[in-house]
Amino acid sequence: KYTARGVERMFPWQMECLSNRLVTQERRNLVYSAPTSAGKTFVAEVLLIKTVLEKQKKVIFILPFVSVVREKMYYFQDLLSDSGIRVEGFMGGNVPPGGFAATHVAIATIEKANSLVNRLMEEKDLSSLGAVIIDELHLLGDPNRGYLLELLLTKLKYMTVHNDDINIQLIGMSATLPNLPLLAKWLGAELYKTEFRPIPLNEYCKIEANIYDNKLNLVRKLSELQELETDVDNILQLCIETIGASHSVLIFCPTKKWCEKLAEQIAATFFKLGRENTKLGEILKKEITPELIHETLEQLKRSPSGLDKILKNTISFGVAFHHAGLTMDERDIIEGSFRTGSLRVLIATSTLSSGVNLPARRVIIRSPLFGGSPLNTLTYKQMIGRAGRMGKDSAGESILICKPNERNAATSLLSAALDPIESCLNDSTLLIRALLEAVASEVLYTYEDLELYINCTLLSLNEQSDVRTFSNEAMKFLLDNEFLLLQTTERESRWVATPLGKACLAASIPPREGLFLFEELQKARRCFVLDTELHVIYLVTPLSSGCQIGTVDWMTFHELWNAMSESERRVGKLVGVEERFVLSAIRGVVKPGKSLNIHRRFYSALALHDLVKEMPLHAVCKKYGCCRGVLQTLQQSAATYAGMVTQFCKQLGWDCMELLVNQFQTRLQFGVCRELLDLLRLPMLNGLRARSLYKQGIET
């Protein structure tokens, strides 16, 4: 299989790294760093195959984003299918048939990996796990997700120290970090570093018409081209240069709007050049092939949301954009076409840089300022890491485009090293979840266990840190809010989790959110509106504003409120929607706080309510004034959240609630009415196909 993919021998660094007997024979942990595209996954793949085939143990492979999990899952299924190894992906609302029990290799997001490990701890089955592989270990420093990764590694380290029969090899790959030795020491791991890049990367920066290298020495000056009249910052010229040499360009822009506008400008220019039979037009005609482009447009027409007007205009000239406003299907098609070379210019927001593997010969970064502040070093390094394709290019190049007054921002980006990683658990709120999960999964009972657990955290390596105080505050919070109880017998006193604590663990919900959900469901159980589905849907609409519809159109909200049925309005009043809040918001007076959160969540719930009544995606987008990608993300996160709430109710023994919420996990994921649920158990069906079958009388 490897030879078929063109991998015939290892790079010297891979050979050296895998020759370490401690890692391969004695299964010591391993932390290693290598630049993007140095083939760093290969080392992990070899260790993964050894674990599954020689040790007969399972492996969890952790990746940061759903899109990357999908890509890796297909890759491994193809690689290992003949050896009888079952590879499954765990992400979002997706649980493969047979679950983890029937799987040898699980490719999972951080959140899912955490729930898998929790489940194994509860079922006392952690010894079946042989290795955990973490891609992008430097995410430990990320304020949003790093904390969960640190929690997971602390848990695995604690279990390995605490129980003799558990031996899990931890393998972490990371970008080049200044304090990698600290991470290796924390995980008790062997450390390997390399700066090897199979394809050299040339970093440039462009100020006005001059191109400088990363030491700011002048490399060349761009000459003016008469045919390009309105070429802001020479972007068009740089694109045509690359296309003329039969390569592709990837451009990163700060905002979605900017991506679309730039794509339209480039496409319009290409159209004009092609029509006027200029020299540049000839180059473009030779390089951009209509047949391939027609194929891409056909694929988009057949996708669930149809072909978007703006996309159609740009793709016709080999140019496309890629951002969170597009649906999953659209992004897949565009990525595929860019890989095969039918699209030659791709303009994306920074979300693409950290996710999918999409290499290009030349990467252009449109501005050193993203969202008003300088680009963060990690994101910058990941963006330029996309330059240069293995086996196709002799070198890759990145160009950072600056205005003369942004020279300082550029200088600091070109020479910056990544920040050292610090523990995210340096505050009692985050330790609260860590300790609750440990006690609820019955691996931590006493003060001795607590000491041992605290010594397994990354925080304990930092001498100045105040770990003891934090852990005592966290325990006090858990006992005060009745997540835990202290049971005392003559011999010892030990902590046990209450049903509420167990419910938080089963649903993977942080304790503070758990309290909120508990109160909300309690309130709903006393007074529930059942002549509409809106109330249940409101309860499974995610709480975090990141998942909801970002900007509420208050005029639309008011019109919807007036057109609502009596029972739907009653739901609104029960959860706390007030007409006077909406009216003052229309006048532009919006006070942030609890009330705004309720209204925003209700607005999102209304959109979901339309989706499960099978209103088409584009119609819902138009009605609520948001883009389809955002709506699809909302739909997926609500489906996941519905699954969490179902588990939560099950643990608390609230059977009626559990039955109400349960059906919505699948219904939200596919956006369908209840009668299609049975058909959707077939893996190849989506909502539209299931509906067509149902209309023809095939109902179960």
C-alpha positions in Angstrom: 0.0 0.0 0.0 2.8 2.4 0.8 4.7 1.7 -2.4 1.5 2.3 -4.4 1.3 5.7 -2.8 4.9 6.5 -3.8 6.5 6.0 -0.4 9.4 3.6 -1.1 11.8 4.5 1.6 11.9 6.6 4.8 13.6 9.9 5.2 16.7 9.6 7.4 15.0 11.4 10.3 12.1 9.0 10.3 14.6 6.1 10.3 16.5 7.6 13.2 13.4 8.4 15.2 12.0 4.9 14.8 15.4 3.3 15.7 15.0 4.3 19.3 14.6 0.9 21.0 12.9 2.5 24.1 10.0 3.6 21.9 9.6 0.6 19.6 10.5 -2.3 22.0 9.8 -0.9 25.5 7.0 1.3 24.3 8.1 4.4 26.1 6.1 7.6 25.3 7.3 9.8 22.4 7.2 13.5 21.7 8.6 14.7 18.4 8.5 17.8 16.3 9.0 18.3 12.6 8.0 21.0 10.1 4.7 20.6 8.1 5.2 18.3 5.1 8.3 16.5 6.6 6.2 13.4 6.7 5.7 13.4 10.4 2.5 11.3 10.5 4.5 8.4 9.1 6.3 7.7 12.4 3.0 7.6 14.2 1.5 5.3 11.5 4.2 2.8 12.0 3.8 2.8 15.8 0.0 2.5 15.3 0.3 -0.5 13.1 2.7 -2.2 15.5 0.3 -1.6 18.4 -2.7 -3.1 16.6 -1.0 -6.0 15.0 1.7 -7.0 17.5 0.2 -6.0 20.8 -3.5 -6.7 19.7 -4.5 -3.4 21.4 -6.7 -0.5 20.3 -5.5 2.9 19.3 -7.1 6.4 19.5 -5.8 8.9 17.0 -6.7 12.5 18.1 -7.0 15.4 15.6 -8.2 18.9 16.2 -11.0 19.4 13.6 -13.9 17.4 12.2 -12.7 18.0 8.6 -9.3 16.6 9.3 -10.8 13.6 11.1 -12.8 12.8 8.0 -9.8 13.1 5.8 -7.6 10.9 8.0 -10.4 8.3 8.5 -10.6 7.7 4.7 -6.8 7.6 4.5 -6.4 4.9 7.2 -9.4 2.9 5.9 -7.7 2.7 2.6 -4.3 1.9 4.1 -5.4 -0.8 6.5 -8.5 -2.3 5.0 -6.7 -5.4 3.6 -5.1 -6.2 7.0 -8.5 -6.7 8.6 -8.1 -3.6 10.9 -11.4 -1.7 11.4 -10.9 2.1 11.3 -13.8 4.4 12.3 -14.2 8.1 12.7 -15.7 9.6 15.9 -16.8 13.2 15.5 -19.8 15.5 15.8 -23.1 13.6 15.9 -21.5 10.6 14.2 -21.3 7.3 16.1 -20.2 4.4 13.9 -22.2 1.1 14.0 -21.0 -1.1 16.9 -19.3 1.9 18.6 -15.8 1.7 20.0 -16.2 -1.9 21.0 -16.2 -3.0 17.3 -13.3 -0.7 16.3 -9.5 -1.2 16.3 -8.4 2.3 15.4 -10.6 5.3 16.4 -9.9 8.6 14.7 -11.5 11.2 16.9 -11.8 14.9 17.7 -10.5 16.0 21.1 -14.0 16.2 22.6 -15.0 12.7 21.3 -11.6 11.2 22.4 -12.3 12.5 25.9 -15.8 10.8 26.0 -14.3 7.6 24.7 -11.7 7.5 27.4 -14.3 8.4 30.1 -16.5 5.5 28.8 -13.6 3.1 29.0 -12.8 4.2 32.5 -16.4 3.7 33.6 -16.5 0.2 32.1 -13.1 -0.6 33.6 -11.9 -1.5 30.1 -9.0 1.0 29.7 -6.5 -1.8 29.6 -7.7 -2.7 26.0 -6.2 0.6 24.8 -2.6 0.3 23.6 -1.7 3.8 22.3 -3.0 7.3 22.0 -1.6 9.5 19.2 -2.0 13.3 19.4 -1.5 15.3 16.2 -0.8 19.0 16.8 0.3 18.6 20.4 1.0 22.4 20.5 -2.7 22.9 20.8 -2.2 22.4 24.5 -1.5 26.1 24.6 -4.8 27.0 22.8 -7.1 28.8 25.3 -10.3 27.1 23.9 -9.5 23.5 23.2 -6.1 23.0 24.8 -7.6 22.6 28.2 -9.5 19.5 27.2 -6.4 18.0 25.7 -4.4 18.6 28.8 -7.2 17.1 30.9 -7.2 14.0 28.8 -3.5 13.5 28.9 -3.4 14.1 32.7 -6.1 11.4 33.0 -4.2 8.9 30.9 -1.0 9.5 32.8 -2.7 9.2 36.1 -4.4 5.9 35.1 -1.1 4.5 33.9 0.6 5.4 37.2 -2.4 4.3 39.4 -3.1 0.9 37.8 -0.5 -1.7 37.0 -2.4 -3.4 34.2 -2.8 -0.2 32.1 0.0 0.6 29.8 -0.8 3.2 27.2 1.8 4.6 24.9 1.4 8.3 24.3 2.7 9.6 21.0 2.6 13.4 20.4 3.6 15.3 17.3 4.0 19.0 17.4 5.2 22.1 15.6 8.6 23.4 16.6 8.1 24.8 20.2 10.6 26.4 22.5 9.7 24.4 25.5 9.2 20.9 24.1 11.6 19.3 26.7 9.1 20.4 29.4 6.3 18.6 27.6 8.5 15.5 27.2 9.4 15.6 30.8 5.7 15.9 31.8 4.7 12.9 29.7 7.8 11.0 30.7 8.6 10.7 27.0 11.6 10.4 24.6 12.1 13.6 22.7 13.1 13.9 19.0 13.4 17.1 17.0 14.2 17.7 13.4 14.1 20.8 11.1 14.1 18.7 7.9 11.9 19.9 5.0 11.8 17.7 1.9 10.9 20.9 -0.1 12.6 24.1 0.9 10.2 27.0 1.9 11.1 30.5 0.9 9.5 33.2 3.0 9.0 36.6 1.4 7.3 39.8 2.3 6.0 42.4 -0.2 5.9 46.1 0.5 4.6 48.3 -2.3 6.3 46.8 -5.5 9.3 45.4 -3.7 9.7 41.8 -2.6 12.0 41.1 0.4 13.2 37.9 1.9 12.7 37.1 5.6 15.8 39.1 6.6 14.2 42.0 4.7 16.8 42.1 2.0 15.5 43.2 -1.4 15.0 40.2 -3.7 13.3 41.7 -6.8 11.0 44.5 -7.9 7.7 43.8 -9.7 7.5 45.6 -13.0 4.2 47.3 -13.9 2.0 45.4 -16.4 0.0 47.7 -18.7 -2.8 45.1 -19.2 -3.7 45.1 -15.5 -5.1 48.5 -14.8 -6.6 48.0 -11.3 -4.2 45.6 -9.7 -4.3 46.4 -6.0 -1.2 45.3 -4.2 -0.1 43.3 -7.4 -2.2 40.3 -6.4 -3.4 39.6 -9.9 0.2 39.8 -11.2 1.4 37.3 -8.6 -1.5 34.9 -9.4 -0.9 35.0 -13.2 2.8 34.5 -12.7 2.1 31.3 -10.8 -0.6 30.0 -13.1 1.7 30.7 -16.1 4.2 28.3 -14.6 1.5 25.7 -14.3 1.1 25.9 -10.5 -1.7 26.9 -8.1 -2.0 29.8 -5.6 -3.6 29.8 -2.2 -4.5 33.3 -0.8 -5.5 33.9 2.9 -7.8 36.8 3.7 -9.0 38.1 7.1 -12.8 37.9 6.5 -15.4 35.9 4.6 -16.6 39.1 2.7 -13.1 39.9 1.7 -12.6 36.3 0.3 -15.7 36.6 -1.9 -14.9 40.1 -3.1 -11.3 39.2 -4.1 -12.5 36.0 -5.8 -15.0 38.0 -7.9 -12.3 40.7 -8.8 -9.8 38.0 -9.9 -12.5 36.1 -11.9 -13.7 39.4 -13.6 -10.1 40.3 -14.6 -9.5 36.8 -16.0 -12.7 37.1 -18.0 -11.6 40.5 -19.4 -8.1 39.3 -20.3 -9.4 36.2 -22.0 -11.8 38.3 -24.1 -9.3 40.9 -25.3 -6.8 38.3 -26.7 -3.9 39.7 -24.8 -0.6 37.9 -24.0 -1.8 37.2 -20.5 -5.1 36.0 -21.8 -3.3 33.4 -24.0 -1.5 32.1 -20.9 -4.8 31.8 -19.0 -6.5 30.1 -21.9 -3.7 27.5 -22.1 -3.7 26.8 -18.3 -7.4 26.9 -17.3 -9.3 23.9 -18.8 -13.1 24.3 -19.4 -13.9 20.5 -19.1 -12.5 20.2 -15.6 -14.3 23.4 -14.5 -17.6 22.1 -16.0 -17.2 18.9 -14.0 -16.7 21.0 -10.7 -19.8 23.1 -11.5 -21.9 19.9 -12.1 -20.8 18.5 -8.8 -21.9 21.7 -7.0 -25.3 21.6 -8.8 -25.9 18.1 -7.5 -24.9 19.0 -3.9 -27.8 19.4 -1.4 -27.7 23.3 -1.3 -27.3 23.6 -5.1 -25.0 25.9 -7.0 -24.4 29.3 -5.4 -24.5 32.4 -7.7 -21.2 33.9 -6.6 -19.4 30.6 -6.7 -20.7 29.9 -10.2 -19.3 33.3 -11.4 -15.8 32.7 -9.9 -15.4 28.9 -10.5 -16.1 29.5 -14.3 -12.6 31.1 -14.4 -10.8 28.7 -12.2 -11.1 30.8 -9.0 -12.9 29.8 -5.8 -13.3 30.9 -2.2 -13.5 28.7 1.0 -14.8 29.8 4.4 -17.2 28.8 7.2 -20.2 30.2 5.3 -20.1 27.3 2.8 -21.7 23.9 3.6 -19.6 20.8 4.2 -20.4 19.4 0.7 -19.4 22.6 -1.0 -16.1 22.8 0.9 -15.3 19.1 0.0 -15.9 19.7 -3.7 -13.8 22.9 -3.8 -11.0 21.2 -1.9 -11.0 18.3 -4.3 -11.0 20.5 -7.4 -8.1 22.5 -6.1 -6.1 19.4 -5.3 -6.6 18.0 -8.9 -5.7 21.4 -10.4 -9.1 22.3 -12.0 -9.3 25.3 -9.7 -6.0 27.4 -9.8 -6.7 30.1 -7.3 -8.2 29.5 -3.9 -9.0 32.3 -1.5 -9.7 31.2 2.1 -10.1 32.4 5.7 -7.6 31.3 8.3 -9.9 28.3 9.3 -8.4 26.5 6.3 -4.8 26.9 7.5 -5.2 24.7 10.6 -7.3 22.1 9.0 -7.3 20.3 5.8 -4.1 19.4 3.9 -4.3 21.6 0.8 -0.8 22.4 -0.5 -0.1 25.0 -3.2 3.1 26.3 -4.9 2.6 29.8 -3.7 0.8 31.0 -0.6 -0.1 34.7 -0.4 -1.2 36.2 2.9 -3.3 39.3 2.1 -2.6 41.3 5.3 -0.5 40.9 8.5 -3.6 42.1 10.4 -6.4 39.7 11.0 -9.4 41.1 12.8 -7.6 44.3 13.6 -4.7 42.6 15.5 -1.5 41.1 14.2 -1.8 37.5 13.0 -0.9 35.0 15.6 2.4 33.2 15.1 1.0 29.7 15.1 -1.6 30.6 12.5 1.0 32.3 10.3 3.3 29.3 10.5 0.5 27.0 9.5 -0.5 29.2 6.6 3.0 29.3 5.1 3.4 25.5 5.9 0.9 24.9 3.1 3.5 26.1 0.5 5.2 23.5 -1.7 3.8 20.1 -2.7 5.6 16.9 -2.0 6.7 15.3 -5.2 5.4 18.1 -7.4 7.4 21.2 -6.5 11.1 21.9 -6.1 10.3 24.6 -3.6 7.4 26.4 -2.0 7.1 30.1 -1.4 5.0 32.4 0.8 4.4 36.1 0.3 3.2 38.3 3.1 1.6 41.5 1.7 2.1 44.7 3.7 1.4 48.3 3.5 4.4 50.6 4.2 3.1 51.4 7.7 2.8 47.7 8.5 6.5 47.0 8.2 6.9 46.4 12.0 4.1 43.8 12.1 5.7 42.0 9.2 9.2 42.0 10.7 8.0 40.5 13.9 6.0 37.8 12.1 8.9 36.8 9.8 11.3 36.3 12.7 8.8 35.1 15.4 9.2 31.8 17.3 6.1 30.2 18.8 5.2 31.0 22.4 6.1 28.4 25.1 3.2 26.3 26.2 1.7 26.9 29.7 -0.8 24.8 31.5 -4.4 25.8 31.0 -5.5 24.4 34.4 -4.0 27.3 36.3 -7.3 28.4 37.6 -9.8 26.5 39.8 -12.7 26.7 37.3 -11.0 24.4 34.8 -9.8 22.0 37.5 -13.4 21.6 38.6 -14.2 19.6 35.5 -11.0 17.5 35.7 -11.7 16.4 39.2 -15.4 15.8 38.7 -14.6 13.5 35.8 -12.0 11.6 37.8 -14.3 11.0 40.8 -17.4 10.2 38.7 -15.6 7.6 36.7 -14.5 6.1 40.0 -10.7 6.3 39.7 -10.2 9.0 42.4 -11.6 8.5 45.9 -9.3 9.8 48.6 -6.8 12.6 49.4 -3.9 10.3 48.4 -5.5 9.8 45.0 -5.9 13.6 44.7 -2.2 14.2 45.5 -1.2 11.7 42.8 -3.6 13.2 40.3 -2.4 16.7 41.0 1.2 15.5 40.4 0.2 14.3 37.0 -0.8 17.7 35.8 1.4 19.9 33.6 0.9 22.6 36.2 2.7 20.7 38.9 6.0 21.0 36.9 5.8 24.8 37.4 7.4 25.6 40.7 5.6 28.9 41.3 2.1 27.5 40.7 -0.4 27.2 43.4 -1.8 23.8 42.6 -2.9 22.8 46.0 -5.0 25.9 46.6 -6.7 25.5 43.2 -7.5 21.8 43.8 -9.0 22.6 47.2 -11.2 25.4 45.8 -12.3 23.1 43.0 -13.3 20.3 45.5 -15.2 22.8 47.6 -17.2 24.0 44.6 -18.1 20.4 43.7 -19.2 19.5 47.2 -21.1 22.8 47.7 -23.1 22.3 44.5 -23.8 18.7 45.2 -21.8 17.1 42.3 -20.0 15.1 44.9 -20.6 13.8 48.4 -18.1 12.9 51.1 -18.9 9.5 52.6 -17.2 8.7 55.9 -16.8 5.2 57.4 -14.6 4.1 60.3 -11.7 3.2 58.1 -11.6 6.1 55.6 -13.6 8.9 54.1 -14.0 8.9 50.3 -15.7 11.0 47.6 -18.5 9.7 45.5 -20.4 11.3 42.6 -24.1 12.2 43.0 -26.5 11.5 40.0 -25.9 15.1 38.9 -22.1 14.5 38.9 -22.6 11.3 37.0 -24.9 13.0 34.5 -22.3 15.6 33.7 -19.7 12.9 33.1 -22.0 10.8 30.9 -23.0 13.8 28.8 -19.4 15.3 28.7 -20.8 18.6 29.9 -18.7 21.1 32.0 -20.1 21.4 35.6 -21.2 25.0 35.4 -23.1 24.3 32.2 -24.4 21.2 33.9 -25.9 23.3 36.7 -27.6 25.6 34.2 -29.0 22.7 32.2 -30.2 21.0 35.4 -32.2 24.0 36.4 -33.5 24.6 33.0 -34.7 21.0 32.5 -36.2 21.1 36.1 -38.2 24.2 35.1 -39.3 22.6 31.8 -40.4 19.4 33.5 -42.9 21.3 35.7 -44.4 23.2 32.8 -44.0 21.9 29.3 -45.6 23.0 26.0 -46.3 19.9 24.0 -48.6 21.1 21.2 -45.5 22.3 19.4 -42.0 20.9 19.0 -40.4 24.3 19.6 -40.0 23.8 23.4 -37.9 20.6 23.1 -35.9 22.2 20.3 -35.1 25.2 22.4 -33.8 22.9 25.1 -31.4 21.2 22.8 -30.2 24.4 21.1 -26.5 24.8 22.2 -25.8 27.4 24.9 -22.5 28.7 23.6 -23.0 31.7 21.3 -20.3 30.5 19.0 -22.6 27.8 17.7 -25.7 30.0 17.4 -26.7 32.4 14.6 -24.3 35.2 15.1 -26.3 38.3 14.4 -30.0 38.4 15.1 -32.1 40.5 12.7 -34.4 42.0 15.2 -37.0 43.2 12.6 -37.3 39.6 11.4 -37.5 38.4 15.0 -40.4 40.8 15.6 -42.3 39.8 12.4 -41.9 36.1 13.4 -43.1 36.8 16.9 -46.3 38.5 15.5 -46.9 35.7 13.1 -46.4 32.9 15.6 -49.1 30.5 16.8 -50.4 30.9 20.3 -48.6 27.8 21.6 -45.3 28.9 20.1 -45.6 32.2 21.7 -46.3 30.5 25.0 -42.9 28.7 24.7 -41.2 32.0 24.1 -42.8 33.5 27.3 -41.9 30.5 29.3 -38.3 30.6 28.5 -38.1 34.4 29.0 -38.6 36.1 25.6 -40.1 39.6 26.0 -41.6 41.7 23.3 -40.3 44.9 24.8 -36.7 43.6 24.7 -37.2 42.9 20.9 -38.7 46.4 20.4 -35.8 48.2 22.1 -33.4 46.0 20.2 -34.9 47.2 16.9 -34.2 50.8 18.1 -30.6 49.7 18.6 -30.6 49.3 22.4 -29.2 45.9 23.1 -28.0 45.2 26.6 -25.6 42.2 26.8 -26.5 39.6 29.5 -28.8 36.8 30.3 -31.8 38.2 28.4 -29.9 38.7 25.2 -28.6 35.1 25.4 -32.2 33.8 25.8 -33.4 35.8 22.8 -30.4 34.8 20.6 -30.9 31.2 21.6 -34.7 31.4 20.8 -33.9 32.9 17.4 -31.6 30.0 16.6 -34.2 27.5 17.9 -36.8 28.9 15.5 -34.4 28.3 12.6 -33.8 24.7 13.8 -37.6 24.3 14.2 -38.0 25.1 10.5 -35.2 22.7 9.5 -36.8 19.7 11.2 -40.1 20.6 9.4 -38.0 19.9 6.3 -37.9 23.5 5.0 -35.0 23.6 2.5 -31.7 25.0 3.8 -31.5 28.0 1.4 -35.1 29.1 2.4 -34.2 29.0 6.1 -31.0 31.0 5.4 -33.0 33.7 3.6 -35.7 33.8 6.3 -33.2 34.3 9.2 -30.5 36.2 7.3 -27.5 34.0 7.9 -25.2 32.0 5.6 -25.7 28.3 5.0 -22.4 27.2 6.5 -23.3 28.8 9.8 -26.8 27.2 9.7 -25.3 23.8 9.0 -22.8 24.1 11.9 -25.7 25.1 14.2 -27.6 22.0 13.0 -24.6 19.7 13.6 -23.8 21.1 17.1 -27.5 21.0 18.1 -27.6 17.3 17.1 -24.5 16.6 19.2 -26.0 18.6 22.1 -29.3 16.7 21.8 -27.3 13.5 22.3 -25.6 15.0 25.4 -28.9 16.1 26.9 -30.3 12.7 26.3 -27.5 11.1 28.2 -27.9 13.7 31.0 -31.6 12.9 31.4 -30.9 9.1 31.3 -28.4 9.3 34.2 -30.8 11.4 36.3 -33.6 8.9 35.6 -35.9 11.4 33.9 -37.3 8.9 31.4 -40.1 11.1 29.9 -37.6 13.8 29.2 -35.2 11.4 27.7 -37.8 10.0 25.3 -38.8 13.5 24.1 -35.2 14.6 23.5 -33.9 11.4 22.0 -35.5 11.5 18.6 -34.0 15.0 17.9 -30.4 13.8 17.7 -31.1 12.2 14.3 -33.8 14.6 13.2 -31.5 17.6 13.7 -28.6 16.0 12.0 -30.6 15.3 8.8 -33.2 18.1 9.2 -36.2 15.7 8.8 -39.7 15.0 10.2 -40.1 12.0 12.5 -41.6 9.6 10.0 -38.3 9.4 8.2 -36.2 8.2 11.2 -36.5 4.5 10.4 -35.2 5.0 6.8 -32.3 7.1 7.9 -30.8 4.2 9.8 -29.4 3.2 6.3 -25.9 4.8 6.0 -26.2 6.0 2.4 -29.4 8.0 2.8 -29.7 11.8 3.4 -32.8 13.7 4.2 -33.7 14.4 0.5 -33.2 10.8 -0.6 -35.2 9.5 2.3 -38.1 11.8 1.5 -38.2 10.7 -2.1 -38.3 7.0 -1.1 -41.0 7.8 1.5 -43.2 9.6 -1.2 -42.9 6.4 -3.3 -44.3 4.3 -0.5 -41.0 2.9 0.8 -41.5 3.9 4.5 -39.4 1.6 6.7 
